[in-house]
Amino acid sequence: MQHEEPRTDTPRQRVCFTMNVRPDRIDDYLAAHEHVWPEMLDALRETGWTNYSLFMQPGTGLVVGYLETDDFERAHELMAQTAVNTRWQANMAQYFADPTAGPDTTMSRLDHYFHLA
């Protein structure tokens, strides 16, 4: 199987987003992320999510996510098509205000306006 070379003609996108965890479920949510499933990590890498980090504002449940990718819309769409993501989102939904919505559908993307290289 031949792998595609990373594109060099398009700058990498830096993506930042927020989500909100229920304040009464913060500890459980954080504990769940201590052991992210290996197949979930593989799927993120395979669909183009790199340098991915999650941060939380203490006590509030505000989650800030950051990643770099060639094309966020495509990476997000490809990830949504994986079976492991479907299972992960169903498991994570209990920690958010609307447990019927997948957390990945509640991301609020922030505008990028400055970068110091």
ZIURCOR-V374534 format. One record per run of one state. SS is the DSSP state (H for helix, E for strand, L for the rest). FROM is the first residue (numbers start at 1). LEN is the number of residues. If there is no record, write none. Layout:
SS_FROM_LEN ; SS_FROM_LEN
//
This chain:
L_1_12 ; E_13_9 ; L_22_1 ; H_23_13 ; L_36_2 ; H_38_9 ; L_47_3 ; E_50_7 ; L_57_5 ; E_62_8 ; L_70_2 ; H_72_9 ; L_81_2 ; H_83_13 ; E_96_1 ; L_97_6 ; H_103_3 ; L_106_2 ; E_108_3 ; L_111_7
//
